[in-house]
């Protein structure tokens, strides 16, 4: 069997539609736009993944948000931030990110897996409503 030649062109391990474009980020200190190198972007992503692994979901959300400023079309970053938000109990924000990930790449499986967050939101609202009704019955 003959080996296939490697694919030519740019490849993003994140599956982003912006893989071939320069990464840009909004700067807080200068109020304008400045470039974020690919190495800096990858470092942010690595730091956010490590924060998730050690259970520091607040830091992970912050880092994923910074990476998303640089690559706002990256479905995986939205999906990962969705997971971190879910762990923090921020169900609506997690659902919003999961929906954005699906919108950007409908074939990305992890984004669709996080749609059960909708059920959690519904259960939480139902419980809150039941507690309110029970409280009024006294």
C-alpha positions as CSV (number, residue, x, y, z in Angstrom):
1,X,0.0,0.0,0.0
2,X,1.4,3.4,-1.0
3,X,1.8,6.2,1.5
4,X,-0.2,9.3,0.9
5,X,1.6,12.6,0.6
6,X,1.1,14.9,3.5
7,X,-1.6,17.5,3.1
8,X,-0.3,20.9,2.0
9,X,-1.6,24.2,3.4
10,X,-2.3,25.4,6.8
11,X,-3.9,23.2,9.5
12,X,-5.3,24.2,12.8
13,X,-5.5,21.7,15.6
14,X,-8.5,23.7,16.8
15,X,-10.5,23.4,13.6
16,X,-11.0,27.1,13.4
17,X,-12.1,28.8,10.2
18,X,-9.6,31.5,10.9
19,X,-6.6,29.2,10.8
20,X,-5.0,30.9,7.8
21,X,-5.6,34.4,9.0
22,X,-3.5,36.5,11.4
23,X,-4.6,36.2,15.0
24,X,-5.7,39.6,16.3
25,X,-6.8,40.5,19.8
26,X,-8.3,43.6,21.4
27,X,-5.9,45.2,23.8
28,X,-7.1,46.4,27.2
29,X,-4.2,48.7,27.9
30,X,-4.1,50.5,24.5
31,X,-7.8,50.4,23.7
32,X,-6.9,49.4,20.2
33,X,-6.1,46.2,18.3
34,X,-2.8,44.5,18.5
35,X,-1.5,41.2,17.1
36,X,-1.3,38.1,19.2
37,X,1.4,35.8,18.0
38,X,0.5,32.2,17.3
39,X,2.8,31.2,20.2
40,X,1.0,33.5,22.6
41,X,-2.3,32.3,21.4
42,X,-1.3,28.6,21.9
43,X,0.1,29.5,25.4
44,X,-3.3,31.0,26.4
45,X,-5.1,27.9,25.2
46,X,-2.7,25.6,27.0
47,X,-3.0,27.7,30.2
48,X,-6.8,27.6,30.0
49,X,-6.8,23.8,29.5
50,X,-4.5,23.4,32.5
51,X,-6.7,25.6,34.6
52,X,-9.6,23.4,33.8
53,X,-7.7,20.3,34.6
54,X,-6.7,21.6,38.1
55,X,-10.3,22.7,38.7
56,X,-9.7,26.5,38.5
57,X,-12.7,27.1,36.2
58,X,-12.9,30.8,36.8
59,X,-9.3,31.2,35.5
60,X,-10.1,28.9,32.6
61,X,-13.1,30.9,31.6
62,X,-11.0,34.1,31.7
63,X,-8.2,32.6,29.6
64,X,-10.7,31.0,27.1
65,X,-12.3,34.4,26.8
66,X,-8.9,36.0,26.0
67,X,-8.2,33.4,23.4
68,X,-11.6,33.9,21.9
69,X,-10.8,37.6,21.4
70,X,-7.9,36.5,19.3
71,X,-9.9,33.8,17.4
72,X,-13.7,34.5,17.7
73,X,-14.6,31.8,15.2
74,X,-13.0,28.9,17.2
75,X,-15.7,26.4,18.0
76,X,-13.5,24.4,20.3
77,X,-12.7,27.4,22.5
78,X,-16.5,28.1,22.9
79,X,-17.1,24.4,23.6
80,X,-14.3,24.3,26.2
81,X,-15.5,27.5,27.8
82,X,-19.0,26.1,27.9
83,X,-17.7,23.1,29.9
84,X,-15.9,25.4,32.4
85,X,-19.0,27.6,32.8
86,X,-21.1,24.4,33.4
87,X,-18.7,23.3,36.1
88,X,-19.2,26.8,37.7
89,X,-22.9,26.4,37.7
90,X,-23.4,29.2,35.1
91,X,-25.9,27.1,33.0
92,X,-27.2,29.8,30.7
93,X,-23.8,31.1,29.8
94,X,-22.7,27.5,29.2
95,X,-25.7,26.9,27.0
96,X,-25.0,30.1,25.1
97,X,-21.4,29.0,24.4
98,X,-22.5,25.5,23.4
99,X,-25.0,27.0,20.9
100,X,-22.3,29.4,19.5
101,X,-19.9,26.4,19.1
102,X,-22.6,24.5,17.2
103,X,-23.4,27.6,15.1
104,X,-19.7,27.9,14.1
105,X,-19.3,24.2,13.4
106,X,-22.4,22.1,13.4
107,X,-20.4,18.9,13.1
108,X,-18.3,19.6,16.3
109,X,-19.6,16.7,18.5
110,X,-18.7,18.1,21.9
111,X,-20.8,21.2,21.4
112,X,-23.9,19.2,20.8
113,X,-23.2,17.0,23.8
114,X,-23.4,20.1,26.0
115,X,-26.9,20.9,24.9
116,X,-28.3,18.9,27.9
117,X,-27.4,22.0,29.8
118,X,-30.8,23.2,28.6
119,X,-32.5,20.4,30.6
120,X,-30.5,21.4,33.7
121,X,-31.7,25.0,33.3
122,X,-35.3,23.8,33.0
123,X,-35.0,21.6,36.1
124,X,-33.5,24.5,38.1
125,X,-36.3,26.8,37.0
126,X,-38.9,24.2,37.9
127,X,-37.4,23.7,41.3
128,X,-37.3,27.4,42.0
129,X,-40.9,27.7,40.9
130,X,-42.0,24.8,43.2
131,X,-40.2,26.4,46.1
132,X,-41.9,29.7,45.5
133,X,-45.3,28.0,45.3
134,X,-44.6,26.0,48.5
135,X,-43.5,29.2,50.2
136,X,-46.7,31.0,49.3
137,X,-48.8,28.1,50.5
138,X,-47.9,28.6,54.2
